[in-house]
Amino acid sequence: MANILVCDDDKDIVEAIEIYLTQEGYHILKAYDGQEALDILNSETVDLLIIDVMMPRLDGIRAILKIREESNMPIIVLSAKTADSDKILGLNVGADDYESKPFNPLELVARVNSQMRRYTKLGNATESSKVFQTGGLAINDDLKEVTVDGQNVRLTPIEYNILLLLVKNQGKVFSINQIYESIWNEEAIGADNTVAVHIRHIREKIEINPKDPQYLKVVWGVGYKIEKIEPR
């Protein structure tokens, strides 16, 4: 049974989320501010975090920054419906997805299930060897390991899946909508900022100079691609 930590200073929201996710077979841990969430993470095994942005003591953004120093677990941010900046900021600091308030509980459940499927897949090795390489960038899909010039690179599950999609199709240009629909498995409505934030994070991790990328290129007006480079 997977453990999901729900963190929001509104106890009614926490209780409502608990009801729906418990029905899906998840075990729910509860926190009401960012610091309490960090304390639980230090003492419990947590498979996914749902966290609000605006909270007392320690807000969701600062909590995510601290969590990402140690963990690549899936993180879903809850944000006010009108505060798009909260969503983008959450993705910028390492969240994998977001849900707007007020939210449809069934949609949140679907997002949790989707993230858990990706996270579980990320942790499972396959029987056949799957290593994809371009230049000094290599992905071992058996080990779910990314290296650049032999150095390990830590990616979140979403970042890993985006990079894997592009590296497996070196030279092919994917539009933002194609990337979103392939990775999130849902219609790409307003996906531009979401994909752009994750692309920027990937560049920061795999490129020597993210402003002049060697691997992850933008094709202006079309989308993104991974350059096909002879392995070093």
C-alpha positions as CSV (number, residue, x, y, z in Angstrom):
1,M,0.0,0.0,0.0
2,A,1.5,3.3,-1.1
3,N,1.8,6.1,1.4
4,I,0.6,9.6,0.3
5,L,1.3,12.7,2.4
6,V,-1.4,15.4,2.1
7,C,-0.3,18.8,3.4
8,D,-2.7,21.7,3.6
9,D,-3.6,24.1,6.4
10,D,-7.3,23.7,5.6
11,K,-8.2,20.5,7.6
12,D,-11.4,20.1,5.7
13,I,-9.5,19.8,2.4
14,V,-7.1,17.3,3.9
15,E,-10.0,15.2,5.2
16,A,-11.8,15.3,1.9
17,I,-8.7,14.2,0.0
18,E,-8.1,11.4,2.5
19,I,-11.6,10.0,1.9
20,Y,-11.2,9.8,-1.9
21,L,-7.6,8.5,-1.8
22,T,-8.4,5.9,0.9
23,Q,-11.1,4.5,-1.4
24,E,-8.4,4.0,-4.0
25,G,-6.4,1.9,-1.6
26,Y,-3.8,4.5,-0.5
27,H,-2.6,5.1,3.1
28,I,-2.8,8.8,3.9
29,L,-0.5,10.7,6.1
30,K,-1.6,14.3,7.1
31,A,0.3,17.5,7.7
32,Y,-1.0,21.1,8.1
33,D,2.1,23.1,7.3
34,G,5.4,22.6,5.4
35,Q,7.5,22.0,8.5
36,E,5.1,19.3,9.7
37,A,5.4,17.7,6.3
38,L,9.2,17.7,6.5
39,D,9.0,16.1,9.9
40,I,6.8,13.3,8.6
41,L,9.1,12.8,5.6
42,N,12.0,12.3,8.0
43,S,10.3,9.6,9.9
44,E,8.0,7.9,7.4
45,T,8.2,6.4,4.0
46,V,6.2,8.6,1.6
47,D,5.6,7.7,-2.1
48,L,3.8,10.9,-3.2
49,L,3.2,14.3,-1.7
50,I,0.2,16.6,-2.3
51,I,1.0,20.0,-0.9
52,D,-0.6,23.5,-0.8
53,V,1.4,26.6,-1.6
54,M,0.2,29.1,1.1
55,M,0.6,27.7,4.6
56,P,1.9,29.0,8.0
57,R,5.4,28.3,9.4
58,L,6.8,26.9,6.2
59,D,5.0,27.4,2.9
60,G,4.7,24.8,0.1
61,I,7.4,26.3,-2.1
62,R,10.1,26.4,0.5
63,A,9.1,22.9,1.6
64,I,9.5,21.5,-1.9
65,L,12.9,23.1,-2.3
66,K,14.0,21.3,0.8
67,I,12.5,18.0,-0.2
68,R,14.1,18.1,-3.7
69,E,17.5,18.2,-2.0
70,E,17.0,14.6,-1.0
71,S,14.0,13.1,-2.8
72,N,12.6,12.6,-6.3
73,M,9.2,11.5,-5.2
74,P,6.2,12.7,-7.2
75,I,4.9,16.0,-5.9
76,I,1.5,17.5,-6.8
77,V,1.0,21.2,-5.9
78,L,-2.4,22.6,-4.8
79,S,-2.8,26.2,-5.8
80,A,-5.5,28.9,-5.9
81,K,-7.4,28.8,-9.2
82,T,-6.6,32.3,-10.2
83,A,-2.9,32.2,-9.1
84,D,-1.2,30.8,-12.2
85,S,2.1,32.2,-10.8
86,D,1.8,29.7,-7.9
87,K,1.5,26.8,-10.4
88,I,4.5,27.9,-12.4
89,L,6.5,28.6,-9.3
90,G,5.7,25.2,-8.0
91,L,6.9,23.5,-11.2
92,N,10.0,25.7,-11.2
93,V,11.1,24.4,-7.8
94,G,10.5,20.8,-8.6
95,A,6.8,19.8,-8.5
96,D,5.6,17.3,-11.1
97,D,2.0,18.4,-11.5
98,Y,-0.5,20.8,-10.0
99,E,-4.2,20.9,-9.2
100,S,-6.1,24.2,-9.0
101,K,-8.4,25.1,-6.1
102,P,-11.3,24.5,-6.0
103,F,-10.6,21.1,-7.5
104,N,-12.6,18.1,-8.6
105,P,-11.6,15.3,-6.2
106,L,-11.9,12.7,-9.0
107,E,-9.5,14.7,-11.2
108,L,-7.0,14.8,-8.3
109,V,-7.4,11.1,-7.8
110,A,-6.7,10.6,-11.5
111,R,-3.5,12.8,-11.3
112,V,-2.3,10.8,-8.2
113,N,-2.9,7.5,-10.0
114,S,-1.1,8.8,-13.1
115,Q,1.9,9.9,-11.0
116,M,2.1,6.7,-9.1
117,R,2.1,4.7,-12.3
118,R,5.0,6.7,-13.6
119,Y,6.9,6.5,-10.3
120,T,6.3,2.7,-10.1
121,K,7.5,2.2,-13.7
122,L,10.5,4.4,-13.0
123,G,11.6,2.1,-10.2
124,N,11.1,-1.2,-12.1
125,A,13.8,-2.7,-14.3
126,T,12.9,-4.4,-17.5
127,E,14.2,-7.8,-18.7
128,S,16.0,-6.6,-21.9
129,S,18.8,-4.1,-21.8
130,K,17.7,-0.6,-22.8
131,V,20.5,1.9,-23.1
132,F,20.0,5.1,-25.2
133,Q,22.9,7.4,-25.9
134,T,23.7,10.6,-27.8
135,G,27.1,12.1,-27.3
136,G,28.0,12.0,-23.6
137,L,24.4,11.7,-22.6
138,A,23.2,8.2,-21.8
139,I,20.0,6.8,-20.3
140,N,19.9,3.2,-18.9
141,D,16.2,2.5,-18.8
142,D,16.9,-0.8,-17.0
143,L,18.3,1.1,-14.0
144,K,16.4,4.3,-14.7
145,E,19.7,6.1,-14.6
146,V,20.8,9.2,-16.5
147,T,24.5,10.1,-16.9
148,V,26.3,12.9,-18.7
149,D,29.9,12.2,-19.4
150,G,29.8,9.4,-16.8
151,Q,28.3,11.6,-14.0
152,N,24.9,10.7,-12.6
153,V,22.1,13.2,-13.1
154,R,19.1,13.2,-10.8
155,L,15.8,13.8,-12.5
156,T,12.2,13.8,-11.3
157,P,9.9,11.1,-12.8
158,I,8.3,13.6,-15.2
159,E,11.7,15.0,-16.2
160,Y,13.0,11.5,-16.8
161,N,10.0,10.5,-18.9
162,I,10.3,13.6,-21.1
163,L,14.0,13.1,-21.6
164,L,13.5,9.4,-22.4
165,L,10.9,10.2,-25.0
166,L,13.2,12.6,-26.7
167,V,16.3,10.5,-26.5
168,K,14.6,7.4,-27.8
169,N,13.5,9.6,-30.8
170,Q,16.8,11.5,-31.5
171,G,16.4,14.1,-34.2
172,K,12.6,14.0,-34.1
173,V,10.9,17.3,-33.2
174,F,8.1,17.0,-30.7
175,S,5.6,19.8,-30.3
176,I,4.7,21.0,-26.8
177,N,1.3,19.3,-27.2
178,Q,2.8,16.0,-28.3
179,I,5.2,16.0,-25.3
180,Y,2.4,16.8,-22.9
181,E,-0.1,14.3,-24.2
182,S,2.6,11.6,-24.4
183,I,3.8,12.1,-20.8
184,W,0.6,13.2,-19.0
185,N,-1.8,11.1,-21.0
186,E,-4.4,13.8,-21.2
187,E,-5.4,16.6,-23.6
188,A,-2.9,19.4,-23.8
189,I,-4.9,22.4,-22.7
190,G,-2.7,25.3,-21.5
191,A,0.3,23.0,-21.6
192,D,2.9,25.5,-22.8
193,N,4.2,26.7,-19.4
194,T,4.1,23.3,-17.8
195,V,6.2,21.7,-20.5
196,A,8.6,24.7,-20.8
197,V,9.3,24.6,-17.1
198,H,10.2,20.9,-17.2
199,I,12.3,21.4,-20.3
200,R,14.3,24.2,-18.6
201,H,14.9,21.9,-15.5
202,I,16.2,19.1,-17.8
203,R,18.5,21.5,-19.5
204,E,19.9,22.8,-16.3
205,K,20.7,19.3,-15.3
206,I,22.2,17.8,-18.5
207,E,23.7,20.8,-20.3
208,I,27.1,22.4,-19.5
209,N,25.6,25.7,-20.7
210,P,21.8,25.6,-20.6
211,K,21.6,28.9,-22.6
212,D,23.5,27.2,-25.4
213,P,22.4,23.6,-25.2
214,Q,24.3,20.8,-26.8
215,Y,21.6,18.1,-26.5
216,L,18.1,19.5,-25.9
217,K,17.3,21.9,-28.7
218,V,14.3,24.2,-29.4
219,V,13.0,24.3,-32.9
220,W,11.4,27.7,-32.9
221,G,7.7,27.6,-33.7
222,V,7.7,23.8,-33.7
223,G,8.9,22.2,-30.5
224,Y,11.9,20.4,-29.0
225,K,14.3,17.7,-30.0
226,I,17.4,15.8,-28.8
227,E,20.3,16.2,-31.2
228,K,21.7,12.9,-32.6
229,I,25.4,12.9,-31.7
230,E,27.9,10.1,-32.1
231,P,28.7,8.6,-28.7
232,R,32.0,9.6,-27.1
